[in-house]
Amino acid sequence: MVFVTFDHLHSFPGTGVRPGLCHKGARALCERYGMDWAAIVKAGGVSSAVLIETGDALAISLVEHAMKSVVA
C-alpha cells in the first residue's frame, strides 16, 4: 500500500503539454466517488487502497505512478 501525494498527482505523466493532473479534475474524481477532498488536502494525499476501490482507470493509473516513484 502506498500513500498517494500531491507530488504524485502533479508529476503524473502523459496527460497533456505539461505533466500532472489538475486539482479541478482531482476534486471531480473525489466528488464522483464520495471522497472528502478537504480531508485529502489536509492529509496531503490519500491511501492507494481508497483510489483502487473506486475502480476508476485514472485513479488506478495514479496509484501505479505513485508505486513506481516509491520503488525508484
N, C-alpha and C positions, 0 to 999 in steps of 0.2 A: 504494500500500500504506500502511496506517495501523497504528499501534501502539495496540491497544485496551487502555485502562487501567481501573483500578477506578473512577475518576471516571466513565467511560462506563457501567460496569456499574451504579453507584449512581444515575445520572441517567436511566436508560432509562425512557422514558415509557409510561404506559398499561397497567401490569401489575397495578394494584390501587389501594388507597386512597392509598398513597404511591408516588412514583416510585421506580424502581430495581428491580434484581434482587437476590436474596439470595445469600449465599455458599454456602449449602447447595445451592441449585439449580445454581450455577456449578460446584461440586465434582462434583455428579452428572453434569453435562454432560461435564466433563473425564474422569471415570471411564468414561462410556459410549463416548467416542471415543479413549481411550488417551492422554490428555494428562496431563502431570505437574503437578498442582495446586500442589505446593510450589514447583516451578520458576517457575510463573506468578506466584505470590505474591512470590517473591524478586525477580523481574524487574519487578514492578509492572504486569504486563499480558502481552499476547500479540500476535503479529503477526496482522493481519486475514486473511492467507493461510491460517493454521492453522485459524481458525474457518470460513472459507469452504469449505475442503477437507472439513469434516465433512458438509456438505450439510444441516445442521440449520437449520430455518427460524428458530428463535430466535437461534441463533448468527449467522446471516446478517443478521437484523434488528439485532442488536447492532453488527455491523460498519457497517451503513448509518447507525445512530445516531452512531457514532464519526466516520464520514466527514462527516456534517453538522456536527458540532461543530468539526471542523478547518477547514471552509470558512467557518463563521460568524465 
